[in-house]
Amino acid sequence: MIARKKLLRPSQSSNRLNAPVAVLAVLAILSLGGHAQAKSGQDQFVRQTARAKAILAQMTLDEKVGQLIQVERAALKDPSDVEKYYLGSVFNGAGSGVAGDIKTLPPWSDVTQAIQTRALSTRLHIPLLYGTDSIHGNNNVPGATIFPHNIGLGATHDPAIVRKLERVSAEETLAVGFNWAFAPCVTVPQDYHWGRTYEGYAQDPALVAKLGGAAVEGLQGKNLANGEAVMACVKHFAADGGTEGGHDQGDAKIDEATMRRVHLPGYVSAIQAGAGTIMPSFSSWNGLKVSANKHLMTDILKKDLGFEGFLISDWNAIDQLGGDYKSQAELSLNAGMDMFMITDKYRLFFDNVKALVTEGKVPQSRIDDAVLRILRVKLAMGLMDKGYSVAPNPKLQAKFGSAEHRQIARQAVRESLVLLKNEKKTLPIAKTIARIHICGRGGDDIGMQCGGWTLSWQGQMGPVPGGTSILDAVKKAVSPGTKVTYSKDGTGAEGATLGIVVVGEIPYSEGPGDRTDLALPQEDKDAIANLKKANIPVVVVLLSGRPMILGDALTQSDAFVAAWLPGTEGAGITDVLFGDYKPTGKLTFPWQRTMEQLPLHYDDKKADPLFAYGYGLTYGK
Ligand code: GLC
C-alpha cells in the first residue's frame, strides 16, 4: 500500500441500552474468550429481513453485484456508471471535491443529490449510502465545525459530550447529503510510533467501549429512519492499533484472548448501540490480512458478536491480498466482506464477481447474504420508504458551522485539555494582564489545531474557514487594556507580563504519520528558548496527536497544557487558560519519558511513565 501513500488521494434508536452495564457484562464474557452474543441494537436490522428478502427476490445478478460496490466520487469514469453498475454506494475520499471543483455548501448538495437521483432511476430504485470520513465533524467541507480528534475526546472521559458532538457531526454531514460516516474509530493504540494514535480514545478498552457506543448513538440518533440519522461505520476491525512497532497497516502478533480483551470491547459496545456498518482493517492478525480473515469477520464478528449489519472494506484493501484481482475478491467475499470500497477498478470488480458466481467460486448464498445485509441497513434508515427525499434538509443546512454547534465543540475542547504542570499558579492568567505574548508554530494556525483529516487527507497548516486560532481567542478573552503581541519564533517577548508558546506536530494522517522519533522539532525548542530569554512566565501549549518526548520543553515551562488536536474552536483553550473553566481532562495514554519506553501500556504496573494514565491537574488544588 506504499504506492497509495504516495498517490495524491483523488481529490481526492431508542433501543439505547444501558450500554455501560451491558458492556461490562459482555466484556467479562469476552475477556474469558467467551462468545458473547451482543443482544443489541441490531434488532432494527433483523426486523427488515422480510422486506429485504422481497427485494432480493426481484434482483438480477447484476443488480446484486452492484450493491456490493462503493466507488470514490472522483473515480467514476462516467456519471452514468452509478445506474449502469447499480452501485450500492458512493463516497468521497478525504480531500475529494475540495481541491478546486467544490468549494461551498450548496454545490456539495448538488453533487450528492445528482448522484442519488441516478441511483433512484434504476429499476428497483435502491438509493445509495453516500459515505464520507466525518471523523471529527464533516471535515471534508469548508466551514464545518471541526471538533477534537479522538485522543482529546478520550481525555474528557465524557460520553455525553461525545454523543452531542457526533450529533453535530451528523447534522453537518447530512446537510450536504452524505448519510454515512466512516466513524467512530474504536482503535486501542498500543504503540505511539503509529500515525493513527490520535484516532484512538484511550488505551483502556472499557473507556473506548463507552465513548465508541456514545459516538454511534450520536451519529445514528434516536431513530434511524427519521431523516436525521447518519449511518455509523465502526473501524478498523480488529486490532488495527496493536500492530508490532506501531507500523500502520502492519501485523498484530497477539493471541486471541488478548485480541478479544483489548481490541473487541469497542465493537461490542458499538454493536449494542446499533451500529450498522463496520470497516475491517488494512492490517493483519498473526500474518493474515483481516480483509481475508473468515474467523475474524464471520465467526467472531457476525456469529459470536451477532453483528447484523454489513462490512465495508477499507480503501482498495483487497489489493493487498495475495493473487490477482479476481482471486482477491473471491478470498475476501468468502471470508465475509460484504461491500468493497474501490477507486478505479470498480468495473473490473463488477465483472470479476459476476464470473466468480457463475463459476461457483463464490456461492450465490454469500452474495445474497451480503446484499441482504446492505438492504436491511438501507431499509432501517428509511431510504426506501415513501417520502424519502434526496433533497438536502434546509433545517440542517441552516445549522452547518453554526454558533450553536461551535459552542458544543468549544465545550469539548475545554474538557479535553490536560494540565500537566502549573508552577507558582501561573494558570489561570488574569484577563486584565498588561501584556501577553503569543508565539510558536501553533500560536496562530487553525490547521495545526485541527490536525489530519481536515479539508484534505493529510490536513495542512494555515487557515481553516470558520475557525478561531489561539491568538484570535486570546485577543477576544483579554480585557480591552491588555496588549497582545505575537511572533512565530518566540522572539520579541521582552516587556510582556507572560508568554504562551504553542508547539507540537504538523498535520498528518495514517502511515505518513508513523514516526521513529517523537521529540519536538528544533523550531519548537528554539521558540520556547527564545521566549524563555524574556524572563517572563512561560506557558507551553502542546498540539499533538500523541504523547511527545518533552525534555527541556517541560522543565523550561512554568505551566504545560496538552491540548491534543482540538479543532477549529481555539476559544476552548483560552476558556481554561484564563480561568473561565478549570481544567478537568485526564490522560488516557500514559506519557513516555523516552522513545525506548515504547510501547507503554496503561496497565503495566512496572512501567515508569513521565505522567501516568489518568493524570491531570486542575486549579485550586
Ligand atoms: C482510509 C482509512 C479509513 C478511511 C478510508 C476512506 O485508508 O484507513 O479510515 O475511512 O480510507 O477514506
Residues whose N, C-alpha, C, O or C-beta is under 5 A from the ligand:
A	BS01	GLC	G93 A94 D133 F182 D314 W315
